[in-house]
Each structure stands twice: as C-alpha cells, then as structure tokens.
Amino acid sequence: YKVRHNELGYIRAVRVMNVVIARGEDDKTYQRFLDECRLLLRIGNGNHPNIIHICRPLLKDQRAAVEMDFVDGDNLLKYNRKCGGFVPVEDVMRLMEDMSSALAYCHEDIYRFCMDRVEDNLLDDPEDGSKVIVDDKTRERLIQKYRVIHNDIHSDNIIRREDGSYVLLDFGLAIHGENVVRSSRRSDGAPEFKAPEKWDGN
C-alpha cells in the first residue's frame, strides 16, 4: 500500500502479509517475516541506491507489516508490456548495471557495513584507530559470514523507477551466510530464477 503519515506527511509503502498471525509475536510465520526484515535492515546499512530500504516491521491486528520506501515505477513485467515486448537497449544496459551493482554489494561488499570488531576478532589499524585490519583471508571470512544471495530474482522483484534506474525488492528467499531466509510460501526459489550459487551448492 502507498501511505502518507498523518502527522509528518512523508510517503512510504507498507507491505502487509496476507497470512493471519494467530499466535502473536511467537508465531513461526511472523518470526520468518522478521528474519527477512532483519536481513533487509542489515543490507540497508550500506544504503545502496538499487536496493529497497525498509524502516520497521510491526504486528497489528494479527497481520505482519513493514514500512519501506515507496518506489514510483513499474515492475519489469509491466514495463516490458508497455514497451510492446521490446525493451530499448539503453534500458537493458541500465538494468544490468544497476542489478549487478546491487548483487555485488549483497554478495561481497556488505561485510564492510556489518562487521563487528569484537565478534569478528578484528585488529585495530595501528596507523588509524578508527579502522580495522582486513587482509585477504579475513576479507574472505567476512564475506562468507555476511554475504546475502538473492535467491528469487524475477520481473516482480525489480522495479524500474521513473528516472530509468532499477531497484531490487523482496529478499523473502535469500541465502544469508550459510542460512536460508524464507518468508515466502515457497520452500525455494523457482528454478529459472535461482542464484547460480544455489545450483553449485555453495
């Protein structure tokens, strides 16, 4: 839903799950929903321009909901139909550039915004105490720990903004580190949209 805050006037989108949360905050379905929200909140630490930003999840009247950026535009399927089935080459190139950037951030760069000095046993840089030492081995360890692999990229999960840029939505089927986050009803991504890492068993 597109919503406007009554007092502050800002516009956001609110995603509401169709499922009734019968057992309150301890409900397993709600906990899976929170897992996806935690993932998106962590991804949002880097404020990537091509990934949807969410604000806060909530449970109201036995429905799970989350407030997020309102993205003004069409999903890829609708945009493709508007173009008569033939998307301009410039748009295809922009799509590839924006989605590659978003996925590279999720797969590798995200660790820079999530790592914890104490939990990850990182050493302070002796020349600059505000930084930590990250050698190649440590970097690889942090990438494996914090990486997020979107496991269900398809035309409904990508929106083309009015300015021609693209934004990635819905991490309901994602691999976070070694764990799979599933807030979707499906147990896994559709085969044609599965991440290559999932096919490789990585």
C-alpha positions as CSV (number, residue, x, y, z in Angstrom):
1,Y,0.0,0.0,0.0
2,K,1.1,3.6,-0.6
3,V,0.6,5.5,2.6
4,R,1.1,9.0,4.0
5,H,2.0,9.7,7.6
6,N,-0.9,11.6,9.2
7,E,1.3,14.0,11.3
8,L,4.6,14.2,9.5
9,G,3.3,13.9,5.9
10,Y,6.0,11.6,4.4
11,I,5.0,9.0,1.9
12,R,6.0,5.4,2.2
13,A,4.9,1.9,1.1
14,V,3.6,-0.6,3.6
15,R,3.8,-4.3,2.8
16,V,1.2,-6.4,4.6
17,M,1.3,-10.2,4.7
18,N,-1.9,-12.0,3.7
19,V,-1.4,-14.6,6.4
20,V,-3.2,-14.2,9.8
21,I,-0.6,-14.3,12.6
22,A,-2.7,-16.3,15.1
23,R,-0.1,-16.8,17.9
24,G,1.2,-13.3,18.2
25,E,4.9,-12.4,18.1
26,D,5.9,-16.0,18.8
27,D,4.2,-17.3,15.7
28,K,6.7,-19.1,13.3
29,T,5.3,-17.3,10.3
30,Y,5.9,-13.9,11.9
31,Q,9.4,-14.9,13.0
32,R,10.3,-15.9,9.4
33,F,8.9,-12.5,8.3
34,L,11.1,-10.8,11.0
35,D,14.1,-12.8,9.6
36,E,13.6,-11.2,6.2
37,C,13.2,-7.7,7.8
38,R,16.4,-8.2,9.8
39,L,18.2,-9.1,6.6
40,L,16.9,-6.1,4.8
41,L,17.7,-3.8,7.7
42,R,21.3,-5.2,7.7
43,I,21.6,-4.8,3.9
44,G,20.3,-1.2,4.4
45,N,23.4,-0.3,6.5
46,G,25.2,0.5,3.2
47,N,22.3,2.5,1.9
48,H,22.7,1.0,-1.6
49,P,20.6,3.1,-4.2
50,N,19.4,0.0,-6.1
51,I,18.1,-2.0,-3.1
52,I,14.8,-1.2,-1.3
53,H,15.2,0.3,2.2
54,I,12.8,-0.7,4.9
55,C,12.2,1.1,8.2
56,R,10.5,-1.1,10.8
57,P,8.3,-4.3,10.9
58,L,5.2,-4.4,13.1
59,L,2.4,-6.7,14.1
60,K,-1.1,-5.2,14.1
61,D,-4.5,-6.9,14.2
62,Q,-2.9,-10.3,13.6
63,R,-1.2,-9.0,10.4
64,A,2.5,-8.6,9.8
65,A,3.5,-5.4,8.1
66,V,6.7,-3.5,7.3
67,E,7.2,0.2,6.3
68,M,9.6,0.8,3.4
69,D,10.5,3.3,0.7
70,F,7.8,4.0,-1.8
71,V,9.2,3.3,-5.3
72,D,7.4,5.1,-8.0
73,G,7.5,2.9,-11.2
74,D,6.6,-0.4,-12.8
75,N,7.9,-3.9,-12.2
76,L,9.8,-5.4,-15.2
77,L,6.9,-7.4,-16.4
78,K,4.6,-4.4,-16.6
79,Y,7.3,-2.2,-18.1
80,N,8.1,-4.9,-20.8
81,R,4.4,-4.9,-21.8
82,K,4.4,-1.2,-22.0
83,C,7.3,-1.4,-24.4
84,G,5.4,-4.0,-26.5
85,G,7.8,-6.7,-25.6
86,F,10.9,-5.0,-26.8
87,V,12.8,-3.0,-24.2
88,P,15.2,-0.4,-25.5
89,V,18.9,-1.5,-25.4
90,E,19.8,1.5,-23.2
91,D,17.3,0.3,-20.6
92,V,18.7,-3.3,-20.7
93,M,22.2,-1.9,-20.1
94,R,21.0,0.2,-17.2
95,L,19.2,-2.8,-15.7
96,M,22.3,-4.9,-16.0
97,E,24.4,-2.2,-14.4
98,D,22.0,-1.4,-11.5
99,M,21.3,-5.1,-10.7
100,S,25.0,-6.1,-11.0
101,S,25.9,-3.3,-8.5
102,A,23.1,-4.4,-6.1
103,L,24.1,-8.0,-6.2
104,A,27.8,-7.3,-5.9
105,Y,27.0,-5.3,-2.8
106,C,24.9,-8.1,-1.3
107,H,27.4,-10.9,-2.3
108,E,30.6,-9.2,-1.3
109,D,30.6,-5.5,-0.2
110,I,28.0,-5.9,2.6
111,Y,30.5,-7.1,5.1
112,R,32.1,-3.6,5.3
113,F,28.8,-2.3,6.9
114,C,28.1,-5.3,9.1
115,M,31.4,-6.5,10.6
116,D,31.9,-6.2,14.3
117,R,35.4,-5.6,15.8
118,V,34.8,-7.8,18.8
119,E,32.6,-10.5,17.4
120,D,34.7,-10.9,14.3
121,N,38.1,-10.7,16.1
122,L,39.3,-7.8,14.1
123,L,42.6,-5.9,14.9
124,D,42.7,-2.1,15.0
125,D,44.8,-0.4,12.4
126,P,47.9,0.9,14.3
127,E,48.0,3.9,12.0
128,D,44.3,4.8,12.2
129,G,42.4,3.6,15.3
130,S,39.1,4.2,13.5
131,K,39.8,1.4,11.0
132,V,40.5,-2.3,11.3
133,I,43.0,-4.5,9.5
134,V,41.3,-6.7,6.9
135,D,43.7,-8.9,4.9
136,D,42.6,-11.2,2.1
137,K,42.0,-14.1,4.4
138,T,39.9,-12.0,6.8
139,R,38.0,-10.4,4.0
140,E,37.0,-13.8,2.6
141,R,35.9,-15.0,6.0
142,L,33.8,-11.9,6.5
143,I,32.3,-12.2,3.0
144,Q,31.3,-15.8,3.7
145,K,29.7,-14.8,7.0
146,Y,27.7,-11.7,5.9
147,R,27.0,-12.3,2.2
148,V,23.4,-12.3,1.1
149,I,22.4,-14.1,-2.1
150,H,19.1,-13.1,-3.5
151,N,17.6,-16.5,-4.5
152,D,14.5,-15.4,-6.4
153,I,15.2,-12.5,-8.8
154,H,12.4,-12.2,-11.3
155,S,10.3,-9.5,-13.0
156,D,8.1,-8.9,-10.0
157,N,11.1,-8.3,-7.7
158,I,12.7,-5.5,-9.8
159,I,11.0,-2.1,-10.3
160,R,12.0,0.5,-12.9
161,R,11.8,4.0,-11.4
162,E,10.5,6.9,-13.3
163,D,14.1,8.2,-13.7
164,G,15.1,5.0,-15.5
165,S,17.0,3.4,-12.6
166,Y,16.1,0.0,-11.1
167,V,15.6,-1.2,-7.6
168,L,15.7,-4.7,-6.2
169,L,12.9,-5.8,-3.8
170,D,11.9,-8.8,-1.7
171,F,14.6,-10.9,-0.1
172,G,12.0,-13.4,1.1
173,L,14.0,-16.2,-0.5
174,A,17.7,-15.4,0.3
175,I,20.8,-17.2,1.4
176,H,22.3,-15.3,4.3
177,G,25.8,-16.6,5.1
178,E,25.1,-20.3,5.4
179,N,21.4,-19.9,6.3
180,V,18.4,-19.6,4.0
181,V,15.8,-16.9,4.9
182,R,12.3,-18.0,3.7
183,S,9.3,-15.7,4.4
184,S,7.8,-16.8,1.1
185,R,5.3,-19.7,1.0
186,R,7.7,-21.4,-1.5
187,S,10.4,-23.5,0.1
188,D,12.9,-22.5,-2.6
189,G,13.3,-20.1,-5.5
190,A,11.8,-21.0,-8.9
191,P,14.4,-23.0,-10.9
192,E,14.6,-20.4,-13.6
193,F,15.4,-17.6,-11.1
194,K,17.7,-19.5,-8.7
195,A,21.0,-18.0,-7.8
196,P,24.0,-19.8,-9.5
197,E,25.5,-20.3,-6.1
198,K,22.4,-22.4,-5.1
199,W,22.8,-24.7,-8.1
200,D,26.5,-25.1,-7.2
201,G,25.6,-26.0,-3.6
202,N,27.6,-23.0,-2.3
